[in-house]
Every structure is written in C-alpha cells, then in structure tokens.
Amino acid sequence: DAGITQSPRHKVTETGTPVTLRCHQTENHRYMYWYRQDPGHGLRLIHYSYGVKDTDKGEVSDGYSVSRSKTEDFLLTLESATSSQTSVYFCAVGWGFEAFFGQGTRLTVV
Amino acid sequence: QQQVKQSPQSLIVQKGGIPIINCAYENTAFDYFPWYQQFPGKGPALLIAIRPDVSEKKEGRFTISFNKSAKQFSLHIMDSQPGDSATYFCAASRPKAAGNKLTFGGGTRVLVKP
C-alpha cells in the first residue's frame, strides 16, 4: 500500500460545512495527488503537490483547496461542502504512470 | 471533457472467457498507458503498462494491445477467473509534463462467473 494512510475512512457531513481529509505517507514520495472517484467518471484529479508548499490544480479543483506543510502529509479541504462533492476520495503518491493509492475516504454530504 | 474514453462500462463473462476492455485517446503527448485494477473497498493498483512504441505486452494472463495509428489500446484477460472480478481503469500519463499526472478512463466493472 506504499505506506499511505487516509483519514477518516468514512464521513457524513452537512451542506455548507468545511471538511478536511488527510493523507499521510511514510515513504518520502515527492509527488502526492488527490483524486475523486464517481461512477462513470473514473478517477479525476483534484489537486496535486510536487513538494512541501508546492501545489497545483487538477481538472476538478473548484471548491477544494490543499496544503502540504510536511513531506508526509497532504490535506484536502472542502471549503463549504455541497452535495455534488459526495464521492470517494483517494490520495495517491508516485511518479509517471505508476501511482500508489490509499484505501479511500467515502464522503457523504447531506 | 474526458481525454481517455473507456468501454464497455460493465462486462460479464464465464470462467475461462476473455473479457476485453477498450480505450481510446486523443492527446498524442501521452507517452505511457497503464491499466489499474480495483477491488471493492480498495484503492486502484497498477496492473500493467505499455509504451506507445510497443504493440503488445503480456504479464501473466493480462495482455495489452496497442494501436498507435488508431490511438486505441485494449486489455485482454486470458483464461479469466472469478478472482479477476474487479473494476479496471485504463489511463494515460505524461511524465514530462508538470505534475506527472494520470488521466483515467471511466472504468469497466468485470464480473467473472464461476
């Protein structure tokens, strides 16, 4: 599992509330990624990081922000959760075509 | 806009059959084409990958066929087993571009019946 831990694994939250998901890695990977998985859409990149405090947007970044203050931790924040952000969120590390994914966080926004 | 299109969305085969999953892409800047396998409740895991200058690659019972001129590639699962039941994603990567980002297809749920 490339030493990736996502927390929480499951969360139910109310519309309009902020939510932070955490990804922790133990293998010192430079690149870290946040994806969301929705039926029929595969995995879509939200944000990624290429080093401490170095982040950039992916294809579905609206409504999300990220932070990386340490090599091992990459946080994803939903600033004001909406029902359209109900999804399974995956953190990944890796390089090129080889990515290692965490177990995922199932987020439900009610 | 989905840059990698995958079909079919789901597939049911009998044990020993050969499920075939197809993907198509537009961007010729992609330079690696991996396949990922995902079991329920788990994250995707790399299964096999191919470069566009290779027409076929085999790893065990999994084979990728690649047609560069048609911008299409496919995954064949030979002698499929119930344990192969999973969701499969094709993807394309651009290692030289910023972020080493992967672009995924929509996924195919494969069920292998005993």
Interface residues (C-beta under 8 A of the other chain):
Chain A: D1 I4 Y31 Y33 Y35 P39 G40 H41 G42 L43 R44 L45 Y48 Y50 D56 G58 F90 A92 G94 W95 G96 F97 E98 A99 F100 F101 G102 Q103 G104
Chain B: Q2 V4 Q6 Q9 Y32 F33 P34 Y36 G41 K42 G43 P44 A45 L46 A49 F89 A91 S93 P95 A98 G99 N100 K101 L102 T103 F104 G105 G106 G107
